[in-house]
Amino acid sequence: MAVDLAKAKTRLAEKQAEIEAYSALSADSRQPVELDQVAVGRLSRMDAMQQQAMAEAAERARKRDMIRIEMAERRIASGDYGYCEECGNEIPDGRLAIDPMATHCVKCAT
């Protein structure tokens, strides 16, 4: 069964829009933490710095996913999308529905 490329492009576009929306929502969380001694106590600053670090880590993960989306779009253009990079077998549509950027079938991913 051949992969539905139109559906794949739609899934990738939706995933990209979702990532961009989350990135925009978390922009304030990634800003530098104010070190105002009067306004915020030491523990509150530490908590704010931890929250900032977590937001930055999430943003790095989103950027990795954006790269994976770009790579999937290149595979669509080259005709390699939907085929396992390891064994060459088709990646099931159910797997691509969950992760449209998947590069390996379930067997090779494990």
Number of C-alpha atoms within 10 A of each C-alpha: 7 10 16 11 15 10 14 21 16 12 19 23 15 12 18 16 13 13 18 15 11 13 20 11 10 15 13 11 17 18 13 11 15 11 12 10 9 7 9 13 12 12 9 11 17 14 13 17 18 13 15 20 16 14 19 18 13 16 20 13 13 18 15 12 16 19 13 17 21 15 15 22 21 13 16 17 11 9 11 16 25 28 20 20 16 12 11 12 13 17 22 17 17 9 15 21 14 10 13 24 25 21 22 22 21 12 10 12 10 6
